[in-house]
């Protein structure tokens, strides 16, 4: 059955990226398309010269790695094609994508700083949290001094926003 033009189309994915995140993805893409492809091609040529490919572990492993590399190239090209670059709208007093937010959990003296980024760049171990994460969602739109409740796997946290900073 043909789709009617009135049926809802699947929304295109959007990938929020900081300029730094986009640069890193472009560098990875360039590396994979040039150096990594050339390395895999050389390894395949060497494996083919060994003869019987059906029992050649190097050939099989290299073909599998080649498949993963080509998949990653397609993924990176897709992300970069649909990227929305995070830029400040000029406001510095409200938490938005791209902000570095310093918070303090209620009852503790330690401060923690989180960089609010898109899901593509999220790396919680480096303090880069997704705008789609519970913490990221709770912080968006808030101001210095606001106390925010966040539901986490470890339970409900109350955190106070101490500072909001943006890269220039």
PyMOL commands that set and color helices and strands:
alter all, ss='L'
color gray80, all
select helices_A, chain A and resi 19-49+53-55+57-81+124-126+134-139
alter helices_A, ss='H'
color red, helices_A
select strands_A, chain A and resi 15-17+83-85+100-105+111-117+128-130+147-152+155-165
alter strands_A, ss='S'
color yellow, strands_A
deselect
rebuild
show_as cartoon
